[in-house]
Amino acid sequence: MRQVKMGREAGFSLSGLIVVLVVLGFLAVLAMKVFPAWAEYRSIKNAIAAAKAAGGGTREIQQAFARNAEINNITAISPKDLVITRDNGQAEVSFAYEKRIPVAGNLSLLFDFAGTTDPSGEVAAKAEPATK
């Protein structure tokens, strides 16, 4: 049988509780800032899948994406930012963009988002315009 010493108390002190609440509050604020960017990324992935399923040429895929982007309030990329390639006659749609989220002062988070409908998972690079 264990003997318990009288007079010794266990638990959180007030200062320990305040520190834990500050850390949890910071994490909650950070999550509230990051979640919209992640949700928009998921919406973009769903929109390119729907645009590919709509079929057609490059212009039709861009128009299908534009309709979906308007419904889902996608502002990070436009239909012109999509990279549409044809492999064996089937269209594959890719995108890549950066999202900067300010945290506090000059501290910010930078996310590199990319996605594709290609089963290999390889995101096609956008062709650079030719310079004269």
LINWO-V706443 format. One record per pair of residues at least 24 apart in sequence whose C-alpha atoms are under 7 Angstrom apart, sorted by the first residue. I is the first residue (numbers start at 1). J is the second residue. Records with the same first field share a line. If there is no record, write none. Layout:
BEGIN
I: J, J
END
This chain:
BEGIN
40: 74
43: 72
45: 115
48: 93
49: 117
52: 91, 93
58: 84
83: 124, 126
92: 117, 118
93: 117
94: 123, 124
END
